[in-house]
Amino acid sequence: SLVPGGGYAAGDKLPLIFNERELVAGLCPVAIMASIPFDYVARQKVGGSSMAFFIMKQMPFPTPDQIPNSVKWEMAKRVIELTYFNHDMDAWAEELWEELTNEQRNEMPNVGKKEPFIFDPDRRAVLQAELDAIVAHLYELTTDELRYILDPEDICGPGCINETFRVLKERELREYGEYRTRRLVLDAFRTLPFLNNH
């Protein structure tokens, strides 16, 4: 939106991304940008605290034709559940419902009824891990490459000087007694049936 002085509330240090496709397809870039593999790549490219246009243009976004339609829907379902958890998003849910096919509507009937998903942190952790696994498959990562991204010590051994998500790992070790994200992502990477079919 316009700000005083005639400028815009965005610029080289705060890029805006507009979706010109239908809503479901537009949720795929959202899933990718919120994933651990994308975060890892971004950390290699960003030297400061902002991501300028020229860096965004270098980021690994698969083209729509590189993502099978069935995988697009699997990504979208998870983003919808992670996003639609209160009535503030009812208008979005209504717009989304108009676009869904009958088969998709049968999988997510509460969207049409405007009944947000229950905010369950454990369920949300699983959904996010599944999105991380899907993006890792889209990037054609091996299991060892994903293990390294999640925790370099898992590949290089204890005392490895490389760090990726140390803060996340330490927090989860304190809270859960395990690096939960690592376990959930690797489990999903190995077992999600629709990934292993592509």
N, C-alpha and C positions, 0 to 999 in steps of 0.2 A: 504494500500500500504506500501511498505518497506520504512523505514526512515533511515537516516545515522546511522551507527553503527550496522546495521543488525537486528534491532528490528522492531516492527510493530506499526503503529499509532493507536493502541487499546490495551486494557489490562483489568485488573480486575476492574479498575475505569471507563472504557469506553467500555462496551460490544458492540460487533457487532452482529446483528441478520440477518441471511441469510434465504431467502425464497426458499424453495425447492419444492413448489407447483406452480400451474399455477398462473398467475398474479391476476386474480379476487379473488381467495381464499386468496392469499397473502395480499390483501388489508384489510382483516378483522382484523388481528393483528394491522395494522396501525390505523384503526378506534378505536380499543379498547384502544390502548396506548394513543391516543389523546383525550380520553373522560374524562369527569368530574368524573364518578364513579371510573375509574382506577386511576386517579390522587388522589382522596380521599384515596384509599387504599395505594397508594405509600407513601403518606404523613404520614400514620400510621407506615410504615416500615422503611423509610429512616431517619436516625438520623443526617446525615450531608448533604453534598452537592453533593454526588455521589451515584450511585446505583450499587453496586458490583454484581458479578455473583450470589452469594448465595441469594441475595435479589431478583434479576430478576427471579430466579427459584421458588420463593415463590409467585410470582404475579399471579393473577387470570385470566389466559388465558383459555377461553373455548376451548375444543378440536374441530376440524373441524366437527365431527359428532354430537356435541352438538348444532351446529348452522344450522337451516334448510336452504336448498339451496336458497329458496326464500328470506330469511333474509340476506344471504351472498350477494346476488345481490343487495338488497336494501342498504346495507352498502357500497358495492363497488361503486355503482352509485354516492353516496354522496362523497366518497373519490375522485373519478375521477373528479367530478366537482370542488371540493375544491383544487385539485392539478393541474389540467390542465387549467391554466389561462394565459399562455403565450407560445410563440413558442419555448422556450427553452426545452419544454417537448414534442416536435413533434415526436421525435424518440420513446419515450415511448408510445405515443398515437398510433403510427403505430404498434408497437409490441402488444399493448393491442387489437387493432382492429382485428388483425389476430386471436386472441384467442376467441373473442366474438361470441356468436351464432347469427343467423340472427335476432332472436327476440330481443336480447340485442342490436344489431346494430341499429335496428329500434328505440330503445329508446334513443340512443346517436349518431345520425348520424354525428354530427359535429366532433366527434373523428376520424371518417374515413376520413373526409374532411380536417383534421388538422386545424380546426377552434377552438381555445381555448375558453373556457367559459369566459363570461364577468366578470370582477372582481367587484362584487357588494357586498359591506360590509353587507347590510341588508339581502340579499339572503344567504350569507355565514353564517351569524349568525343563520338563520333558519336551514340550512343544518347541522351545528355543533350541534345545539340543538337536531335535530332528531337523530344524531349519539349517543349523550349522552343518549337519551331515549331508543334507541335500546340496548345499552350496559346495561343500568339499567334493561331492561327486561331479557337480557341474564343472569344477576346476580340474577334474580328473586327477585329484590327489591320490597318492597311495596311502595305505594305512600308516606306514612309517612317517610319511610327510605330515599327515594329520597329527600323529602322536607328537612330532617335533613342534608343530605350531602350538599345540595345547600345552606342552611341557618339554622343553629341550632336554631336561635331565632324564626323561624317559628313554631318549635315544643315546645321548652322550654320557650318561651316568651321573652319579651324585657329584656335586661340585662344579657342574658345567657352568661356564662363565656366561653363556647366552641366557637371556631372559625374554619371555614373551608375555605371559599373563600371570606373573608372579603374585600381584596383589589379589587377583581373583583366587588363585590357588591357596594362598595363605588364609584368606578370609573363609573359604569353604572348609579348609582343614580345621580352623577354629570352631566354625558353626556346626559342621556335620561330621567331623572326624575323618573326612576323606575329601579328595578333590572330586566333588560330585560332577561338575561339568565335564571333566575328562571322561569319566565313566559313562555318563549319559550320551555324550557325543559319539564316542567310539562304539557303544552298543548300537546306537541308531545307524551309524555308518555301515556296520556289519550286517544288520538284520532287517532294515526297512525293505520289504519285498519289492516295492515299485522301483527302488533304486537299482537293485540287482538285476532288473529286467532290461535296463537300458545300457 
